[in-house]
Amino acid sequence: MEIKTISQLAYKVTDIEKSLQFYTEILGCQHMFDFYRDDGTPWMYYLRLCPYQYIELIPTAEVEKTPKTSLHHTALIVEDIGAAAQELLEKGVPIYRGPAELGNRLYSAGEILPGGCNSPSFYIADPDGNAIEIMQFVPQSRQLTFESGVSDKQRS
């Protein structure tokens, strides 16, 4: 079996209006359609992130803040990380160095540092505290060097 890509990520959210606003107005997703229960109430909102990649928002009364096993974070790739940081700051979105610092350490657009994979990145959080990494691939990014056939093991 060959997996082509990730199709969608599904998030449980406590305030669907805040989440829809965040994902559409802040991140630029397109609200495509909704799924409904037999009684006509919506149970999932389907958003387009980019071609063939989607986010599902599932309203729930309470989201467990520190589950024992869960998605750690989602990473989104942008062309210009500085411009992305500036846009998010202008929209009032706090920027953090990493998911461990969510809520603690605010960084400005000029303080973007490369992560362990040599790709510049920073983190934001959605209204329910889900960590979202914003990342830019650069020539020294380990993801790109691997895709070009050079792995860390081959360099040693």
Biotite code that builds the C-alpha atoms (Angstrom):
import biotite.structure as struc

atoms = struc.array([
    struc.Atom([0.000, 0.000, 0.000], chain_id="A", res_id=1, res_name="MET", atom_name="CA", element="C"),
    struc.Atom([1.277, 3.446, -0.915], chain_id="A", res_id=2, res_name="GLU", atom_name="CA", element="C"),
    struc.Atom([-0.194, 6.368, 1.022], chain_id="A", res_id=3, res_name="ILE", atom_name="CA", element="C"),
    struc.Atom([-0.448, 9.469, -1.162], chain_id="A", res_id=4, res_name="LYS", atom_name="CA", element="C"),
    struc.Atom([-1.105, 12.189, 1.431], chain_id="A", res_id=5, res_name="THR", atom_name="CA", element="C"),
    struc.Atom([-3.087, 13.021, 4.542], chain_id="A", res_id=6, res_name="ILE", atom_name="CA", element="C"),
    struc.Atom([-6.699, 13.750, 3.631], chain_id="A", res_id=7, res_name="SER", atom_name="CA", element="C"),
    struc.Atom([-8.075, 15.385, 6.764], chain_id="A", res_id=8, res_name="GLN", atom_name="CA", element="C"),
    struc.Atom([-7.561, 16.139, 10.419], chain_id="A", res_id=9, res_name="LEU", atom_name="CA", element="C"),
    struc.Atom([-10.547, 16.012, 12.766], chain_id="A", res_id=10, res_name="ALA", atom_name="CA", element="C"),
    struc.Atom([-10.649, 18.202, 15.870], chain_id="A", res_id=11, res_name="TYR", atom_name="CA", element="C"),
    struc.Atom([-13.136, 18.091, 18.726], chain_id="A", res_id=12, res_name="LYS", atom_name="CA", element="C"),
    struc.Atom([-14.056, 21.700, 19.542], chain_id="A", res_id=13, res_name="VAL", atom_name="CA", element="C"),
    struc.Atom([-16.034, 23.255, 22.389], chain_id="A", res_id=14, res_name="THR", atom_name="CA", element="C"),
    struc.Atom([-17.161, 26.465, 20.641], chain_id="A", res_id=15, res_name="ASP", atom_name="CA", element="C"),
    struc.Atom([-17.954, 25.861, 16.985], chain_id="A", res_id=16, res_name="ILE", atom_name="CA", element="C"),
    struc.Atom([-18.436, 29.561, 16.185], chain_id="A", res_id=17, res_name="GLU", atom_name="CA", element="C"),
    struc.Atom([-15.002, 30.522, 17.568], chain_id="A", res_id=18, res_name="LYS", atom_name="CA", element="C"),
    struc.Atom([-13.413, 27.545, 15.817], chain_id="A", res_id=19, res_name="SER", atom_name="CA", element="C"),
    struc.Atom([-15.083, 28.301, 12.477], chain_id="A", res_id=20, res_name="LEU", atom_name="CA", element="C"),
    struc.Atom([-13.926, 31.913, 12.749], chain_id="A", res_id=21, res_name="GLN", atom_name="CA", element="C"),
    struc.Atom([-10.354, 30.858, 13.586], chain_id="A", res_id=22, res_name="PHE", atom_name="CA", element="C"),
    struc.Atom([-10.012, 28.307, 10.806], chain_id="A", res_id=23, res_name="TYR", atom_name="CA", element="C"),
    struc.Atom([-11.759, 30.396, 8.123], chain_id="A", res_id=24, res_name="THR", atom_name="CA", element="C"),
    struc.Atom([-10.861, 34.005, 8.962], chain_id="A", res_id=25, res_name="GLU", atom_name="CA", element="C"),
    struc.Atom([-7.434, 33.469, 10.552], chain_id="A", res_id=26, res_name="ILE", atom_name="CA", element="C"),
    struc.Atom([-6.077, 30.453, 8.650], chain_id="A", res_id=27, res_name="LEU", atom_name="CA", element="C"),
    struc.Atom([-8.064, 31.008, 5.451], chain_id="A", res_id=28, res_name="GLY", atom_name="CA", element="C"),
    struc.Atom([-9.826, 27.634, 5.244], chain_id="A", res_id=29, res_name="CYS", atom_name="CA", element="C"),
    struc.Atom([-12.984, 27.416, 3.162], chain_id="A", res_id=30, res_name="GLN", atom_name="CA", element="C"),
    struc.Atom([-16.144, 26.137, 4.887], chain_id="A", res_id=31, res_name="HIS", atom_name="CA", element="C"),
    struc.Atom([-17.314, 23.514, 2.388], chain_id="A", res_id=32, res_name="MET", atom_name="CA", element="C"),
    struc.Atom([-20.236, 21.610, 3.914], chain_id="A", res_id=33, res_name="PHE", atom_name="CA", element="C"),
    struc.Atom([-21.592, 20.073, 7.097], chain_id="A", res_id=34, res_name="ASP", atom_name="CA", element="C"),
    struc.Atom([-22.762, 16.626, 8.205], chain_id="A", res_id=35, res_name="PHE", atom_name="CA", element="C"),
    struc.Atom([-26.097, 16.333, 10.027], chain_id="A", res_id=36, res_name="TYR", atom_name="CA", element="C"),
    struc.Atom([-27.669, 13.937, 12.493], chain_id="A", res_id=37, res_name="ARG", atom_name="CA", element="C"),
    struc.Atom([-31.081, 12.424, 11.795], chain_id="A", res_id=38, res_name="ASP", atom_name="CA", element="C"),
    struc.Atom([-32.670, 15.198, 13.880], chain_id="A", res_id=39, res_name="ASP", atom_name="CA", element="C"),
    struc.Atom([-31.133, 17.852, 11.607], chain_id="A", res_id=40, res_name="GLY", atom_name="CA", element="C"),
    struc.Atom([-28.466, 19.136, 13.998], chain_id="A", res_id=41, res_name="THR", atom_name="CA", element="C"),
    struc.Atom([-24.935, 19.440, 12.605], chain_id="A", res_id=42, res_name="PRO", atom_name="CA", element="C"),
    struc.Atom([-22.349, 17.053, 14.052], chain_id="A", res_id=43, res_name="TRP", atom_name="CA", element="C"),
    struc.Atom([-19.336, 17.900, 11.845], chain_id="A", res_id=44, res_name="MET", atom_name="CA", element="C"),
    struc.Atom([-18.195, 20.929, 9.850], chain_id="A", res_id=45, res_name="TYR", atom_name="CA", element="C"),
    struc.Atom([-15.955, 20.263, 6.845], chain_id="A", res_id=46, res_name="TYR", atom_name="CA", element="C"),
    struc.Atom([-13.309, 22.836, 5.863], chain_id="A", res_id=47, res_name="LEU", atom_name="CA", element="C"),
    struc.Atom([-10.894, 22.937, 2.919], chain_id="A", res_id=48, res_name="ARG", atom_name="CA", element="C"),
    struc.Atom([-7.320, 23.695, 4.009], chain_id="A", res_id=49, res_name="LEU", atom_name="CA", element="C"),
    struc.Atom([-5.747, 23.349, 0.545], chain_id="A", res_id=50, res_name="CYS", atom_name="CA", element="C"),
    struc.Atom([-6.413, 21.099, -2.468], chain_id="A", res_id=51, res_name="PRO", atom_name="CA", element="C"),
    struc.Atom([-7.378, 17.621, -1.257], chain_id="A", res_id=52, res_name="TYR", atom_name="CA", element="C"),
    struc.Atom([-6.576, 18.388, 2.400], chain_id="A", res_id=53, res_name="GLN", atom_name="CA", element="C"),
    struc.Atom([-9.314, 19.139, 4.885], chain_id="A", res_id=54, res_name="TYR", atom_name="CA", element="C"),
    struc.Atom([-10.102, 19.886, 8.515], chain_id="A", res_id=55, res_name="ILE", atom_name="CA", element="C"),
    struc.Atom([-13.160, 18.492, 10.263], chain_id="A", res_id=56, res_name="GLU", atom_name="CA", element="C"),
    struc.Atom([-14.532, 20.349, 13.284], chain_id="A", res_id=57, res_name="LEU", atom_name="CA", element="C"),
    struc.Atom([-16.639, 18.200, 15.596], chain_id="A", res_id=58, res_name="ILE", atom_name="CA", element="C"),
    struc.Atom([-18.549, 20.138, 18.273], chain_id="A", res_id=59, res_name="PRO", atom_name="CA", element="C"),
    struc.Atom([-18.436, 18.555, 21.707], chain_id="A", res_id=60, res_name="THR", atom_name="CA", element="C"),
    struc.Atom([-19.461, 19.775, 25.143], chain_id="A", res_id=61, res_name="ALA", atom_name="CA", element="C"),
    struc.Atom([-16.015, 19.307, 26.691], chain_id="A", res_id=62, res_name="GLU", atom_name="CA", element="C"),
    struc.Atom([-12.568, 18.672, 25.258], chain_id="A", res_id=63, res_name="VAL", atom_name="CA", element="C"),
    struc.Atom([-10.025, 16.855, 27.420], chain_id="A", res_id=64, res_name="GLU", atom_name="CA", element="C"),
    struc.Atom([-7.120, 19.299, 27.686], chain_id="A", res_id=65, res_name="LYS", atom_name="CA", element="C"),
    struc.Atom([-4.375, 16.776, 28.448], chain_id="A", res_id=66, res_name="THR", atom_name="CA", element="C"),
    struc.Atom([-5.310, 13.396, 27.011], chain_id="A", res_id=67, res_name="PRO", atom_name="CA", element="C"),
    struc.Atom([-2.864, 10.563, 27.624], chain_id="A", res_id=68, res_name="LYS", atom_name="CA", element="C"),
    struc.Atom([-2.555, 9.864, 23.908], chain_id="A", res_id=69, res_name="THR", atom_name="CA", element="C"),
    struc.Atom([-3.541, 12.270, 21.212], chain_id="A", res_id=70, res_name="SER", atom_name="CA", element="C"),
    struc.Atom([-2.377, 14.359, 18.322], chain_id="A", res_id=71, res_name="LEU", atom_name="CA", element="C"),
    struc.Atom([0.572, 16.449, 19.559], chain_id="A", res_id=72, res_name="HIS", atom_name="CA", element="C"),
    struc.Atom([0.319, 19.172, 16.929], chain_id="A", res_id=73, res_name="HIS", atom_name="CA", element="C"),
    struc.Atom([-0.446, 19.847, 13.288], chain_id="A", res_id=74, res_name="THR", atom_name="CA", element="C"),
    struc.Atom([2.132, 21.462, 10.994], chain_id="A", res_id=75, res_name="ALA", atom_name="CA", element="C"),
    struc.Atom([1.163, 23.692, 8.089], chain_id="A", res_id=76, res_name="LEU", atom_name="CA", element="C"),
    struc.Atom([3.687, 24.652, 5.401], chain_id="A", res_id=77, res_name="ILE", atom_name="CA", element="C"),
    struc.Atom([3.844, 28.260, 4.153], chain_id="A", res_id=78, res_name="VAL", atom_name="CA", element="C"),
    struc.Atom([5.955, 29.945, 1.459], chain_id="A", res_id=79, res_name="GLU", atom_name="CA", element="C"),
    struc.Atom([7.102, 32.900, 3.604], chain_id="A", res_id=80, res_name="ASP", atom_name="CA", element="C"),
    struc.Atom([7.209, 32.309, 7.341], chain_id="A", res_id=81, res_name="ILE", atom_name="CA", element="C"),
    struc.Atom([7.985, 35.934, 8.175], chain_id="A", res_id=82, res_name="GLY", atom_name="CA", element="C"),
    struc.Atom([4.958, 37.147, 6.220], chain_id="A", res_id=83, res_name="ALA", atom_name="CA", element="C"),
    struc.Atom([2.796, 34.449, 7.836], chain_id="A", res_id=84, res_name="ALA", atom_name="CA", element="C"),
    struc.Atom([3.935, 35.500, 11.316], chain_id="A", res_id=85, res_name="ALA", atom_name="CA", element="C"),
    struc.Atom([3.278, 39.152, 10.568], chain_id="A", res_id=86, res_name="GLN", atom_name="CA", element="C"),
    struc.Atom([-0.206, 38.384, 9.212], chain_id="A", res_id=87, res_name="GLU", atom_name="CA", element="C"),
    struc.Atom([-1.105, 36.309, 12.262], chain_id="A", res_id=88, res_name="LEU", atom_name="CA", element="C"),
    struc.Atom([0.200, 38.970, 14.657], chain_id="A", res_id=89, res_name="LEU", atom_name="CA", element="C"),
    struc.Atom([-1.846, 41.615, 12.810], chain_id="A", res_id=90, res_name="GLU", atom_name="CA", element="C"),
    struc.Atom([-4.916, 39.405, 13.288], chain_id="A", res_id=91, res_name="LYS", atom_name="CA", element="C"),
    struc.Atom([-4.181, 39.250, 17.025], chain_id="A", res_id=92, res_name="GLY", atom_name="CA", element="C"),
    struc.Atom([-2.980, 35.643, 17.122], chain_id="A", res_id=93, res_name="VAL", atom_name="CA", element="C"),
    struc.Atom([-0.230, 35.007, 19.726], chain_id="A", res_id=94, res_name="PRO", atom_name="CA", element="C"),
    struc.Atom([2.885, 33.281, 18.415], chain_id="A", res_id=95, res_name="ILE", atom_name="CA", element="C"),
    struc.Atom([4.871, 30.796, 20.500], chain_id="A", res_id=96, res_name="TYR", atom_name="CA", element="C"),
    struc.Atom([8.226, 29.072, 20.138], chain_id="A", res_id=97, res_name="ARG", atom_name="CA", element="C"),
    struc.Atom([6.904, 25.579, 20.692], chain_id="A", res_id=98, res_name="GLY", atom_name="CA", element="C"),
    struc.Atom([3.900, 23.628, 21.916], chain_id="A", res_id=99, res_name="PRO", atom_name="CA", element="C"),
    struc.Atom([5.393, 23.269, 25.411], chain_id="A", res_id=100, res_name="ALA", atom_name="CA", element="C"),
    struc.Atom([5.332, 27.068, 25.739], chain_id="A", res_id=101, res_name="GLU", atom_name="CA", element="C"),
    struc.Atom([1.761, 27.609, 24.553], chain_id="A", res_id=102, res_name="LEU", atom_name="CA", element="C"),
    struc.Atom([0.381, 30.221, 26.887], chain_id="A", res_id=103, res_name="GLY", atom_name="CA", element="C"),
    struc.Atom([3.804, 31.100, 28.289], chain_id="A", res_id=104, res_name="ASN", atom_name="CA", element="C"),
    struc.Atom([6.298, 32.595, 25.862], chain_id="A", res_id=105, res_name="ARG", atom_name="CA", element="C"),
    struc.Atom([5.280, 35.047, 23.169], chain_id="A", res_id=106, res_name="LEU", atom_name="CA", element="C"),
    struc.Atom([7.658, 35.579, 20.273], chain_id="A", res_id=107, res_name="TYR", atom_name="CA", element="C"),
    struc.Atom([7.578, 38.324, 17.674], chain_id="A", res_id=108, res_name="SER", atom_name="CA", element="C"),
    struc.Atom([7.770, 37.772, 13.928], chain_id="A", res_id=109, res_name="ALA", atom_name="CA", element="C"),
    struc.Atom([11.492, 38.606, 13.998], chain_id="A", res_id=110, res_name="GLY", atom_name="CA", element="C"),
    struc.Atom([12.337, 35.824, 16.453], chain_id="A", res_id=111, res_name="GLU", atom_name="CA", element="C"),
    struc.Atom([11.561, 32.784, 14.309], chain_id="A", res_id=112, res_name="ILE", atom_name="CA", element="C"),
    struc.Atom([14.137, 30.070, 14.881], chain_id="A", res_id=113, res_name="LEU", atom_name="CA", element="C"),
    struc.Atom([14.755, 26.834, 12.991], chain_id="A", res_id=114, res_name="PRO", atom_name="CA", element="C"),
    struc.Atom([13.499, 23.738, 14.731], chain_id="A", res_id=115, res_name="GLY", atom_name="CA", element="C"),
    struc.Atom([15.313, 20.426, 15.016], chain_id="A", res_id=116, res_name="GLY", atom_name="CA", element="C"),
    struc.Atom([14.598, 19.717, 11.373], chain_id="A", res_id=117, res_name="CYS", atom_name="CA", element="C"),
    struc.Atom([16.312, 22.962, 10.280], chain_id="A", res_id=118, res_name="ASN", atom_name="CA", element="C"),
    struc.Atom([12.997, 24.400, 9.080], chain_id="A", res_id=119, res_name="SER", atom_name="CA", element="C"),
    struc.Atom([12.001, 27.783, 10.504], chain_id="A", res_id=120, res_name="PRO", atom_name="CA", element="C"),
    struc.Atom([8.773, 27.440, 12.445], chain_id="A", res_id=121, res_name="SER", atom_name="CA", element="C"),
    struc.Atom([6.582, 28.832, 15.187], chain_id="A", res_id=122, res_name="PHE", atom_name="CA", element="C"),
    struc.Atom([3.383, 27.733, 16.898], chain_id="A", res_id=123, res_name="TYR", atom_name="CA", element="C"),
    struc.Atom([-0.086, 29.122, 17.347], chain_id="A", res_id=124, res_name="ILE", atom_name="CA", element="C"),
    struc.Atom([-3.111, 27.601, 19.080], chain_id="A", res_id=125, res_name="ALA", atom_name="CA", element="C"),
    struc.Atom([-6.720, 27.283, 17.990], chain_id="A", res_id=126, res_name="ASP", atom_name="CA", element="C"),
    struc.Atom([-9.540, 28.317, 20.378], chain_id="A", res_id=127, res_name="PRO", atom_name="CA", element="C"),
    struc.Atom([-9.410, 24.902, 22.100], chain_id="A", res_id=128, res_name="ASP", atom_name="CA", element="C"),
    struc.Atom([-5.628, 25.001, 22.580], chain_id="A", res_id=129, res_name="GLY", atom_name="CA", element="C"),
    struc.Atom([-4.708, 22.619, 19.748], chain_id="A", res_id=130, res_name="ASN", atom_name="CA", element="C"),
    struc.Atom([-1.110, 23.382, 18.788], chain_id="A", res_id=131, res_name="ALA", atom_name="CA", element="C"),
    struc.Atom([-0.543, 24.345, 15.147], chain_id="A", res_id=132, res_name="ILE", atom_name="CA", element="C"),
    struc.Atom([2.999, 24.628, 13.845], chain_id="A", res_id=133, res_name="GLU", atom_name="CA", element="C"),
    struc.Atom([3.574, 27.061, 10.984], chain_id="A", res_id=134, res_name="ILE", atom_name="CA", element="C"),
    struc.Atom([6.675, 25.972, 9.044], chain_id="A", res_id=135, res_name="MET", atom_name="CA", element="C"),
    struc.Atom([8.635, 26.949, 5.948], chain_id="A", res_id=136, res_name="GLN", atom_name="CA", element="C"),
    struc.Atom([10.821, 24.514, 4.066], chain_id="A", res_id=137, res_name="PHE", atom_name="CA", element="C"),
    struc.Atom([14.247, 25.960, 3.217], chain_id="A", res_id=138, res_name="VAL", atom_name="CA", element="C"),
    struc.Atom([17.137, 24.297, 1.326], chain_id="A", res_id=139, res_name="PRO", atom_name="CA", element="C"),
    struc.Atom([18.681, 22.938, 4.555], chain_id="A", res_id=140, res_name="GLN", atom_name="CA", element="C"),
    struc.Atom([15.365, 21.522, 5.844], chain_id="A", res_id=141, res_name="SER", atom_name="CA", element="C"),
    struc.Atom([15.854, 17.884, 6.762], chain_id="A", res_id=142, res_name="ARG", atom_name="CA", element="C"),
    struc.Atom([12.563, 17.031, 5.056], chain_id="A", res_id=143, res_name="GLN", atom_name="CA", element="C"),
    struc.Atom([13.881, 18.370, 1.730], chain_id="A", res_id=144, res_name="LEU", atom_name="CA", element="C"),
    struc.Atom([17.319, 16.799, 2.044], chain_id="A", res_id=145, res_name="THR", atom_name="CA", element="C"),
    struc.Atom([15.676, 13.436, 2.758], chain_id="A", res_id=146, res_name="PHE", atom_name="CA", element="C"),
    struc.Atom([13.345, 13.801, -0.241], chain_id="A", res_id=147, res_name="GLU", atom_name="CA", element="C"),
    struc.Atom([16.380, 14.568, -2.409], chain_id="A", res_id=148, res_name="SER", atom_name="CA", element="C"),
    struc.Atom([17.919, 11.256, -1.355], chain_id="A", res_id=149, res_name="GLY", atom_name="CA", element="C"),
    struc.Atom([20.247, 12.423, 1.418], chain_id="A", res_id=150, res_name="VAL", atom_name="CA", element="C"),
    struc.Atom([19.251, 11.079, 4.826], chain_id="A", res_id=151, res_name="SER", atom_name="CA", element="C"),
    struc.Atom([20.937, 11.756, 8.161], chain_id="A", res_id=152, res_name="ASP", atom_name="CA", element="C"),
    struc.Atom([22.186, 8.168, 8.169], chain_id="A", res_id=153, res_name="LYS", atom_name="CA", element="C"),
    struc.Atom([23.819, 8.651, 4.777], chain_id="A", res_id=154, res_name="GLN", atom_name="CA", element="C"),
    struc.Atom([25.682, 11.731, 6.011], chain_id="A", res_id=155, res_name="ARG", atom_name="CA", element="C"),
    struc.Atom([27.314, 10.001, 8.947], chain_id="A", res_id=156, res_name="SER", atom_name="CA", element="C"),
])
